[in-house]
Amino acid sequence: MQNWILHFLRKLYSSKKTTNSISFFVKMHLQTVKIGEALYEQGREIRRNHLFQNVDNADFYLNDPWEKKSVHIVVQNENKAIGVGRLTYDEDGNGIISQMAVLPMYQKQNVGSEIVQELIKLCVFASAQKIYLSARETAIGFYEKLGFNAIGAKFPSPKTGIVHVSMVLEL
C-alpha cells in the first residue's frame, strides 16, 4: 500500500508545474526582499558561504556598487532562505543577473531555474532587450537550458579565480 501512495504522490507532483512546488514534498516561496530584511540577510549568508567562501574580503564583493541598486530575489522553504539571485539594470536598460546561489541540498530541484525565470520576467516587464550574466564553468549547461548563450572565451573571475564565461539571453 505504501508504494502505491508514494507512486501516486510522485505522479501528482510531477504532473503539476507550479511556482510553489519544486519537487516531491519541497515547497517554496519566491519573493523580492529589501536590504536589511531577515530573508535578505539569510540570502546574503548563502552568497557569502557559497560564492565567496575562501575569498579574502568577501564583504567587499557582497557590498559592491550594484548591491543597493539591485533587485534581490530569495527562495524560502519553511521560512529559511534556500536560494538567491540578484538583478541589476545597466545604463541601456538591459538586465544583469549576478550572485546566484542555491544551498547544495536544494540544487537540482528547480530552485535556481525558478529564480532565473523570475528575474527574466522582471526584465521582460522592464522592456529589457538582453540579460547578461557571468556563469561559473560548472553552471554553463544550466543557463544554456534556460536560453542563455555563451559570448566570448572563458576567463578566471577576478574576485574568486574560478573559471567563468559571459552569457546573454536575447529577449
Backbone as CSV, one residue per row, in Angstrom:
resi,resn,N_x,N_y,N_z,CA_x,CA_y,CA_z,C_x,C_y,C_z
1,MET,0.821,-1.202,0.000,0.000,0.000,0.000,0.862,1.263,0.000
2,GLN,1.933,1.291,0.786,2.780,2.483,0.833,3.377,2.809,-0.521
3,ASN,3.834,1.805,-1.271,4.407,2.058,-2.587,3.388,2.698,-3.518
4,TRP,2.140,2.274,-3.463,1.103,2.853,-4.297,0.911,4.326,-3.955
5,ILE,0.874,4.648,-2.665,0.694,6.045,-2.242,1.860,6.901,-2.710
6,LEU,3.078,6.424,-2.511,4.249,7.190,-2.960,4.223,7.385,-4.473
7,HIS,3.869,6.334,-5.208,3.778,6.433,-6.660,2.727,7.476,-7.055
8,PHE,1.564,7.450,-6.420,0.507,8.407,-6.713,0.958,9.839,-6.425
9,LEU,1.580,10.042,-5.263,2.023,11.396,-4.909,3.109,11.893,-5.852
10,ARG,4.039,11.032,-6.214,5.081,11.441,-7.166,4.460,11.835,-8.498
11,LYS,3.516,11.044,-8.962,2.853,11.329,-10.235,2.072,12.645,-10.141
12,LEU,1.378,12.852,-9.038,0.613,14.077,-8.831,1.526,15.294,-8.860
13,TYR,2.622,15.263,-8.114,3.516,16.404,-8.049,4.277,16.613,-9.351
14,SER,4.630,15.551,-10.039,5.372,15.723,-11.285,4.472,16.194,-12.420
15,SER,3.164,16.013,-12.316,2.263,16.439,-13.381,1.857,17.896,-13.250
16,LYS,2.108,18.515,-12.118,1.732,19.912,-11.909,2.964,20.781,-11.958
17,LYS,2.922,21.819,-12.786,4.023,22.776,-12.867,3.540,24.061,-12.227
18,THR,3.925,24.258,-10.982,3.558,25.497,-10.306,4.803,26.100,-9.707
19,THR,4.763,27.393,-9.421,5.921,28.032,-8.816,5.991,27.752,-7.327
20,ASN,4.993,27.052,-6.789,5.021,26.740,-5.368,5.401,25.302,-5.080
21,SER,5.621,24.487,-6.098,6.103,23.131,-5.838,7.324,22.882,-6.686
22,ILE,8.426,22.677,-6.052,9.676,22.471,-6.771,9.853,21.008,-7.067
23,SER,9.847,20.190,-6.076,9.978,18.759,-6.271,9.189,18.072,-5.174
24,PHE,9.279,16.783,-5.146,8.487,15.990,-4.226,8.642,16.474,-2.788
25,PHE,7.570,16.986,-2.209,7.478,17.432,-0.820,8.324,18.659,-0.471
26,VAL,8.939,19.321,-1.432,9.686,20.543,-1.140,8.831,21.705,-1.615
27,LYS,8.349,22.500,-0.682,7.547,23.670,-1.018,8.424,24.900,-0.904
28,MET,8.204,25.837,-1.786,8.996,27.050,-1.734,8.129,28.270,-1.929
29,HIS,8.700,29.364,-1.529,8.071,30.659,-1.745,9.155,31.584,-2.258
30,LEU,8.915,32.188,-3.402,9.878,33.085,-4.029,9.415,34.511,-3.790
31,GLN,10.323,35.383,-3.354,9.918,36.764,-3.124,11.081,37.730,-3.281
32,THR,10.723,38.971,-3.545,11.696,40.056,-3.580,11.903,40.537,-2.154
33,VAL,13.156,40.770,-1.782,13.458,41.245,-0.432,14.252,42.536,-0.507
34,LYS,14.168,43.297,0.562,14.901,44.563,0.660,16.109,44.388,1.578
35,ILE,17.127,45.165,1.297,18.328,45.131,2.130,17.935,45.400,3.578
36,GLY,18.446,44.575,4.478,18.164,44.720,5.904,17.105,43.766,6.422
37,GLU,16.234,43.273,5.544,15.226,42.315,5.979,15.890,40.993,6.357
38,ALA,15.236,40.239,7.215,15.806,38.975,7.703,16.116,38.012,6.564
39,LEU,15.211,37.865,5.597,15.470,36.956,4.479,16.599,37.457,3.586
40,TYR,16.732,38.777,3.454,17.870,39.322,2.707,19.166,38.894,3.388
41,GLU,19.217,39.029,4.706,20.432,38.671,5.453,20.738,37.181,5.322
42,GLN,19.693,36.339,5.344,19.908,34.902,5.139,20.457,34.640,3.728
43,GLY,19.891,35.317,2.762,20.364,35.173,1.385,21.788,35.658,1.216
44,ARG,22.115,36.732,1.897,23.483,37.263,1.849,24.473,36.246,2.409
45,GLU,24.068,35.535,3.453,24.932,34.492,4.029,25.111,33.332,3.046
46,ILE,24.057,33.000,2.312,24.195,31.967,1.285,25.221,32.424,0.254
47,ARG,25.115,33.669,-0.190,26.090,34.180,-1.175,27.502,34.161,-0.602
48,ARG,27.666,34.610,0.641,28.987,34.635,1.272,29.571,33.219,1.357
49,ASN,28.759,32.272,1.829,29.250,30.917,2.080,29.434,30.085,0.818
50,HIS,28.702,30.393,-0.254,28.765,29.540,-1.439,29.385,30.206,-2.655
51,LEU,29.530,31.513,-2.648,30.190,32.189,-3.766,31.565,32.721,-3.391
52,PHE,31.713,33.102,-2.133,32.956,33.760,-1.703,33.576,33.090,-0.487
53,GLN,33.392,31.778,-0.328,33.786,31.110,0.908,35.272,31.166,1.213
54,ASN,36.126,31.117,0.239,37.560,31.172,0.502,38.194,32.435,-0.055
55,VAL,37.417,33.499,-0.098,37.867,34.751,-0.675,38.139,35.753,0.442
56,ASP,39.317,36.333,0.406,39.615,37.400,1.355,38.702,38.580,1.069
57,ASN,38.241,39.221,2.109,37.413,40.420,1.989,36.105,40.164,1.230
58,ALA,35.409,39.095,1.576,34.140,38.752,0.930,33.127,39.889,1.049
59,ASP,33.135,40.601,2.171,32.182,41.707,2.347,32.352,42.782,1.281
60,PHE,33.577,42.992,0.838,33.832,43.973,-0.221,33.055,43.596,-1.479
61,TYR,33.061,42.307,-1.837,32.366,41.843,-3.035,30.859,41.770,-2.832
62,LEU,30.427,41.449,-1.625,28.993,41.426,-1.348,28.400,42.830,-1.357
63,ASN,29.195,43.810,-0.966,28.735,45.208,-0.920,29.265,45.997,-2.108
64,ASP,29.287,45.364,-3.266,29.784,46.040,-4.462,28.843,47.186,-4.854
65,PRO,29.216,48.009,-5.827,28.379,49.162,-6.206,26.980,48.791,-6.688
66,TRP,26.747,47.551,-7.104,25.437,47.145,-7.598,24.486,46.729,-6.486
67,GLU,24.997,46.418,-5.327,24.167,45.818,-4.269,22.929,46.650,-3.940
68,LYS,23.102,47.937,-3.737,21.981,48.787,-3.318,21.004,49.110,-4.441
69,LYS,21.447,49.011,-5.683,20.531,49.329,-6.778,19.979,48.080,-7.468
70,SER,20.143,46.931,-6.841,19.694,45.666,-7.420,18.380,45.197,-6.813
71,VAL,17.705,44.333,-7.560,16.544,43.606,-7.065,17.075,42.290,-6.525
72,HIS,16.687,41.951,-5.306,17.158,40.727,-4.660,15.986,39.761,-4.517
73,ILE,16.165,38.558,-5.080,15.149,37.511,-5.010,15.654,36.430,-4.058
74,VAL,14.783,36.002,-3.163,15.112,34.914,-2.238,14.023,33.854,-2.355
75,VAL,14.442,32.615,-2.395,13.514,31.491,-2.325,13.621,30.946,-0.920
76,GLN,12.468,30.770,-0.294,12.476,30.235,1.069,11.671,28.957,1.138
77,ASN,12.068,28.122,2.064,11.354,26.899,2.391,11.254,26.881,3.905
78,GLU,10.028,26.863,4.416,9.788,26.879,5.856,10.519,28.051,6.545
79,ASN,10.365,29.244,5.969,10.932,30.497,6.499,12.454,30.515,6.553
80,LYS,13.093,29.704,5.744,14.544,29.679,5.667,14.950,29.892,4.217
81,ALA,15.860,30.830,3.964,16.339,31.072,2.607,17.094,29.849,2.112
82,ILE,16.764,29.426,0.878,17.441,28.272,0.289,18.105,28.610,-1.041
83,GLY,17.784,29.786,-1.594,18.377,30.210,-2.857,18.222,31.699,-3.041
84,VAL,19.147,32.297,-3.802,19.146,33.749,-4.004,19.576,34.088,-5.428
85,GLY,19.157,35.248,-5.865,19.604,35.801,-7.137,19.470,37.315,-7.083
86,ARG,20.269,37.975,-7.908,20.299,39.436,-7.899,20.197,39.938,-9.337
87,LEU,19.408,40.991,-9.529,19.215,41.581,-10.846,19.492,43.071,-10.781
88,THR,20.329,43.518,-11.709,20.646,44.936,-11.841,20.384,45.326,-13.293
89,TYR,20.042,46.568,-13.523,19.868,47.053,-14.887,21.042,47.943,-15.249
90,ASP,21.564,47.758,-16.477,22.671,48.606,-16.919,22.131,49.915,-17.486
91,GLU,23.023,50.765,-17.965,22.621,52.088,-18.445,21.739,52.022,-19.689
92,ASP,21.727,50.875,-20.390,20.872,50.698,-21.560,19.549,50.018,-21.213
93,GLY,19.332,49.722,-19.944,18.104,49.065,-19.520,18.136,47.550,-19.634
94,ASN,19.292,46.993,-19.959,19.428,45.535,-20.023,19.650,44.981,-18.628
95,GLY,19.220,43.738,-18.418,19.380,43.102,-17.118,20.746,42.453,-16.959
96,ILE,21.209,42.432,-15.723,22.442,41.722,-15.377,22.129,40.868,-14.156
97,ILE,22.165,39.551,-14.347,21.945,38.621,-13.241,23.294,38.323,-12.610
98,SER,23.335,38.378,-11.278,24.593,38.088,-10.595,24.327,37.469,-9.227
99,GLN,25.370,36.899,-8.691,25.378,36.328,-7.342,24.215,35.367,-7.099
100,MET,24.030,34.445,-8.049,23.043,33.368,-7.914,23.650,32.255,-7.079
101,ALA,22.902,31.754,-6.114,23.375,30.622,-5.310,22.176,29.884,-4.721
102,VAL,22.296,28.560,-4.673,21.278,27.691,-4.077,21.992,26.759,-3.112
103,LEU,21.430,26.587,-1.917,22.030,25.657,-0.966,22.184,24.284,-1.609
104,PRO,23.303,23.604,-1.358,23.567,22.320,-2.019,22.440,21.299,-1.899
105,MET,21.801,21.198,-0.755,20.750,20.180,-0.601,19.495,20.474,-1.424
106,TYR,19.375,21.697,-1.975,18.220,22.067,-2.788,18.579,22.201,-4.270
107,GLN,19.837,21.953,-4.628,20.228,22.016,-6.029,19.608,20.855,-6.787
108,LYS,19.425,21.060,-8.074,18.803,20.071,-8.966,17.343,19.805,-8.599
109,GLN,16.693,20.802,-7.981,15.272,20.714,-7.637,14.502,21.905,-8.201
110,ASN,15.049,22.549,-9.209,14.433,23.674,-9.922,14.410,24.985,-9.144
111,VAL,15.089,25.060,-8.028,15.131,26.314,-7.270,15.831,27.387,-8.100
112,GLY,17.006,27.070,-8.631,17.738,28.028,-9.453,16.960,28.430,-10.691
113,SER,16.312,27.470,-11.318,15.504,27.767,-12.514,14.372,28.726,-12.189
114,GLU,13.729,28.527,-11.053,12.637,29.422,-10.649,13.152,30.844,-10.413
115,ILE,14.327,30.955,-9.811,14.911,32.284,-9.579,15.187,32.967,-10.911
116,VAL,15.870,32.262,-11.813,16.214,32.858,-13.108,14.950,33.212,-13.881
117,GLN,13.951,32.357,-13.879,12.709,32.656,-14.599,12.030,33.900,-14.035
118,GLU,12.080,34.074,-12.726,11.508,35.285,-12.118,12.299,36.521,-12.541
119,LEU,13.614,36.422,-12.562,14.450,37.553,-12.975,14.223,37.879,-14.454
120,ILE,14.028,36.854,-15.276,13.712,37.079,-16.690,12.382,37.822,-16.819
121,LYS,11.375,37.411,-16.053,10.073,38.101,-16.088,10.229,39.573,-15.738
122,LEU,11.007,39.850,-14.705,11.228,41.250,-14.322,11.853,42.039,-15.465
123,CYS,12.783,41.427,-16.173,13.418,42.102,-17.311,12.426,42.323,-18.450
124,VAL,11.578,41.345,-18.701,10.562,41.494,-19.743,9.625,42.646,-19.388
125,PHE,9.159,42.693,-18.145,8.271,43.774,-17.711,8.950,45.135,-17.776
126,ALA,10.276,45.160,-17.625,11.031,46.414,-17.695,11.452,46.746,-19.125
127,SER,11.010,45.943,-20.091,11.320,46.126,-21.512,12.810,46.024,-21.831
128,ALA,13.527,45.204,-21.074,14.946,44.968,-21.373,15.039,44.199,-22.688
129,GLN,16.089,44.444,-23.431,16.317,43.739,-24.691,17.192,42.506,-24.501
130,LYS,18.062,42.561,-23.482,19.007,41.477,-23.234,19.187,41.292,-21.732
131,ILE,19.636,40.093,-21.372,20.029,39.823,-19.997,21.420,39.203,-20.049
132,TYR,22.326,39.759,-19.286,23.701,39.278,-19.230,23.963,38.607,-17.884
133,LEU,24.922,37.702,-17.882,25.408,37.121,-16.639,26.794,36.545,-16.877
134,SER,27.464,36.277,-15.797,28.765,35.629,-15.822,28.603,34.304,-15.093
135,ALA,28.679,33.197,-15.842,28.398,31.876,-15.269,29.688,31.137,-14.942
136,ARG,29.685,30.488,-13.790,30.778,29.568,-13.485,30.778,28.483,-14.548
137,GLU,31.940,27.955,-14.826,32.073,26.909,-15.837,31.133,25.730,-15.552
138,THR,30.953,25.412,-14.286,30.091,24.290,-13.899,28.607,24.585,-14.100
139,ALA,28.234,25.842,-14.332,26.821,26.216,-14.480,26.446,26.582,-15.914
140,ILE,27.370,26.474,-16.835,27.085,26.866,-18.221,25.893,26.092,-18.772
141,GLY,25.862,24.787,-18.599,24.760,23.962,-19.102,23.421,24.350,-18.498
142,PHE,23.431,24.679,-17.211,22.209,25.126,-16.521,21.633,26.349,-17.224
143,TYR,22.474,27.347,-17.495,21.997,28.572,-18.125,21.641,28.349,-19.596
144,GLU,22.356,27.461,-20.290,22.010,27.166,-21.676,20.609,26.571,-21.767
145,LYS,20.231,25.724,-20.809,18.881,25.146,-20.802,17.808,26.219,-20.638
146,LEU,18.180,27.354,-20.063,17.241,28.457,-19.862,17.303,29.472,-21.006
147,GLY,18.081,29.159,-22.064,18.116,30.005,-23.253,19.310,30.933,-23.376
148,PHE,20.204,30.940,-22.408,21.380,31.805,-22.471,22.422,31.207,-23.412
149,ASN,23.198,32.079,-24.061,24.274,31.662,-24.953,25.587,32.270,-24.482
150,ALA,26.651,31.480,-24.571,27.980,31.960,-24.196,28.443,32.995,-25.209
151,ILE,29.105,34.023,-24.693,29.708,35.039,-25.560,31.144,35.227,-25.091
152,GLY,32.073,35.024,-25.995,33.477,35.194,-25.642,34.080,33.944,-25.026
153,ALA,35.328,34.089,-24.650,36.105,32.982,-24.096,35.922,32.882,-22.586
154,LYS,36.235,31.712,-22.063,36.221,31.515,-20.611,37.343,32.336,-19.993
155,PHE,37.121,32.747,-18.738,38.102,33.579,-18.045,38.041,33.309,-16.544
156,PRO,39.159,33.507,-15.842,39.112,33.371,-14.378,38.489,34.626,-13.765
157,SER,37.572,34.435,-12.839,36.951,35.574,-12.170,38.010,36.362,-11.410
158,PRO,38.009,37.682,-11.554,38.969,38.486,-10.787,38.691,38.452,-9.277
159,LYS,37.461,38.076,-8.897,37.101,38.018,-7.479,37.503,36.698,-6.839
160,THR,37.246,35.586,-7.556,37.428,34.266,-6.950,38.477,33.399,-7.634
161,GLY,38.842,33.733,-8.853,39.759,32.901,-9.616,39.066,31.724,-10.294
162,ILE,37.779,31.512,-10.022,37.019,30.413,-10.613,36.703,30.750,-12.073
163,VAL,36.838,29.753,-12.947,36.602,29.961,-14.376,35.128,30.270,-14.626
164,HIS,34.895,31.342,-15.392,33.555,31.796,-15.772,33.491,31.999,-17.285
165,VAL,32.294,32.208,-17.771,32.073,32.648,-19.141,30.924,33.647,-19.130
166,SER,31.027,34.673,-19.956,29.927,35.634,-20.092,28.839,34.994,-20.944
167,MET,27.581,35.275,-20.575,26.445,34.716,-21.303,25.403,35.804,-21.503
168,VAL,24.546,35.598,-22.514,23.488,36.553,-22.802,22.224,35.818,-23.208
169,LEU,21.093,36.404,-22.854,19.789,35.952,-23.313,19.153,37.126,-24.039
170,GLU,18.830,36.930,-25.316,18.161,37.962,-26.110,16.661,37.827,-25.884
171,LEU,16.021,38.914,-25.477,14.578,38.869,-25.208,13.781,39.293,-26.434
